[in-house]
């Protein structure tokens, strides 16, 4: 993970604790691609000196968030406490889960909820039926917003200027032969989502995967999360998905939104 550039990096002061920020950078340097790292690798990915990275890793190890065999460092399960603190502090997810479970029972397709973070969506709840993607998704998984149904729904809750800014920052690339990567074409699709109040993405994230999403709103009407249903395109094509899945999805999203109010 590259360090923040000097032009954009916050400066140390009364409202910014640099050492804490660096600790979070060290935590974020671990991923599915880098589950274990040497001290040198952590330093390189975070832009820290070896001495700085070592102090942070040893602090995290003392607190139980990191373990080491003497050479390789890895996160421990205790790091999940940080994520669960977010989930437990947001009553929306307690309200959403039974609605999602009922929706999955009704339509027999996997259901997820996600929020927008920068250029990505982050999964906060998931009720699966069966594996439909090569990579298993779970709470905390991240996907690019530009090519996902939940991402486009959440982007639709922003103004066009902000949408374009995030799309440019995403640097869209083709993940399948169906992926839309042109910025103006993506903006047009997101504007359509804004008008119709839902989104369908057909095999743009992964071949064979089709998904529908609808917004979850607060009492002010602001999009705070998105709800989706995902299925296999060879079993449920776009037309069938829109006819059979969309009404139930919209009703579930509206039910969660009403409960929030």
C-alpha positions, 0 to 999 in steps of 0.5 A: 500500500503506497504511503500518502503523498506529501501534498495530500497527507494530513500534517501532525498536530492537535487533531492528527496523531501521526503514529496512530495513522501509521499503525492503521497503515500497517494493519491495512498492509495485510490482505488476502494477497499478503497474509504474512509479511516480513518487517522489510515488506511491511516497511516497503508497503507502508512507506515507513522506515524499518525501525518505525515499522518494527515499533508498530508491529511489536506494539500490535504484537504486545496488544495481541493484534499481530503474531510472529514466528520471529521472521513473518508477521501476521494478523490475529483473529483479535483484529476482528474486534475492530470490525465488529465494533463498527457492526455492533455500533450500527443498529441498521445491521440488526434491523437488516439481517432478518429482512435479508434472511426472509428475502433469501428464503423467498427468492433462493438467491444470495443477499448482501449489504454493503457501504461505500468507502472511497472507490470501493464497496465494503460488505457489512452483511451477507446471507448466502445460499450457495457459492456463486463466485470463485472468491468467497465473499464475507463481511469486510470484503471489498470490491470496486464500486464502478462494476458492481450493482451495489457500488453503482447504487451508492455512487448514484447517491452522490452528485455527478461531480463527486461520481466522476471524481471517484470513477477517475480515482478507480482507474476502471479496468475490464474484469470481463468482456462485459465490463464498462470502463469508459467514464462517460458511459459509467456516469450515464449508467449511474445517472440511470440508476439514480432515476430508476432507483435500482441497478442491474449489473450483468457479468461485469464483475465476473463471468456468469454473475448477475446482480441487482441492487437497491438503496437503503436510505435514512429518514432524510432519504440519503443512501447509507447502504445498498442491498443486493441479490446475486445469481448465476446468469445461466440460470437467471438472465437479466430479463428474468432477474428484473421480473422475478427478483427485483420486486422482492429486493425493492420491498426488502430495501424499503422495509429496512429503510422504514425500520430505520425511520 
